[in-house]
């Protein structure tokens, strides 16, 4: 089942939610350790990048930042 982000990304809709997918941590190292694994992983991620722990922590503190964000 695709995530909400994957469903609405083609319509250029941004989703603000804390529901991380792939985060560059030790527990999922096999998913990003080699170039081939990393490319397979990125094929599943509409934004074209995997998350970084520090960035996720910043988003947790300020989840709605910027003029294009809204709550529905």
C-alpha positions as MATLAB code, in Angstrom:
seq = 'XXXXXXXXXXXXXXXXXXXXXXXXXXXXXXXXXXXXXXXXXXXXXXXXXXXXXXXXXXXXXXXXXXXXXXXX';
ca = [
       0.000    0.000    0.000;
       1.510    3.379   -0.963;
       1.849    6.108    1.612;
      -0.184    9.291    1.465;
       2.874   11.150    0.191;
       3.257    8.701   -2.697;
      -0.426    9.007   -3.583;
      -0.630   12.812   -3.735;
       2.914   13.733   -4.835;
       2.023   13.575   -8.564;
      -0.585   16.302   -7.899;
       2.118   18.466   -6.279;
       0.451   18.217   -2.875;
       2.757   18.335    0.134;
       1.998   16.294    3.222;
       3.077   17.472    6.649;
       3.112   14.523    8.964;
       5.549   12.811   11.220;
       5.438    9.304    9.867;
       8.980    8.701    8.725;
       9.846    6.153    6.149;
      13.478    5.410    5.488;
      15.787    7.163    7.923;
      19.559    6.832    7.637;
      20.180    4.879   10.826;
      22.125    1.750   11.706;
      19.017   -0.412   11.835;
      18.299    0.038    8.121;
      21.881    0.311    6.897;
      21.437   -2.508    4.319;
      18.864   -0.333    2.523;
      21.353    2.473    1.836;
      24.800    0.964    2.336;
      25.521    0.122   -1.312;
      24.794    2.218   -4.357;
      22.473   -0.441   -5.782;
      20.491   -0.737   -2.536;
      20.306    3.054   -2.223;
      18.945    3.408   -5.765;
      16.291    0.742   -5.079;
      15.287    2.602   -1.945;
      15.106    5.971   -3.701;
      12.812    4.485   -6.347;
      10.205    4.180   -3.570;
      10.624    7.719   -2.248;
       8.848   10.521   -4.154;
      11.112   13.212   -2.689;
      14.217   11.405   -3.963;
      16.097   11.334   -0.650;
      16.101    9.429    2.597;
      15.660   11.080    5.942;
      18.379   12.130    8.308;
      17.845   11.729   12.078;
      18.687   15.366   12.882;
      16.276   16.681   10.269;
      13.489   14.504   11.652;
      14.162   15.871   15.143;
      13.893   19.462   13.831;
      10.591   18.674   12.114;
       9.245   17.233   15.331;
       9.892   20.536   17.114;
       8.353   22.737   14.410;
       6.076   20.609   12.202;
       4.362   23.515   10.416;
       6.853   26.011    9.165;
       6.652   28.139    6.050;
       3.917   29.956    4.196;
       2.651   26.985    2.178;
       1.682   24.784    5.104;
      -1.841   24.350    6.378;
      -3.782   22.088    8.716;
      -6.757   20.195    7.350;
];
